[in-house]
């Protein structure tokens, strides 16, 4: 496993989360009215989720386990190997759902949901990064 690559991805993840924290308005209404903040927050949320998936995939590629069939399954496999706990895996699987909506435009983004992610779920990324860092 390329430890340096994972550490670089973790640092990029930290920067994405910091951008979300620093640029998300204090209310969903203000976020819904600010297209620039929407772009910054949505892009960095998508990047944060993708970085977690990339890190999980890199670790799993070195493990003696079958390749995950979905992004969410990558987190389940990582939890099964003891890299992250099951709760973090479940929360990140939900984040993949947001990522899919944002990337593929399956539906209009609900800025209240985005604001809720910023307010209540950025710790999921911190938890993931901390768990991975402990195992490196």
Secondary structure, DSSP 8 states (H G I E B T S, - for coil): --HHHHHHHHHHHHHHHHHHHHHS-SSHHHHHT-HHHHHHHHHHHHHHHHHHHHHHHHHHHHSSS---SSHHHHHHHHHHTTSS-HHHHHHHHHHHHHHHHHHH-SS---HHHHHHHHHHTHHHHHHHHHHHHHH-
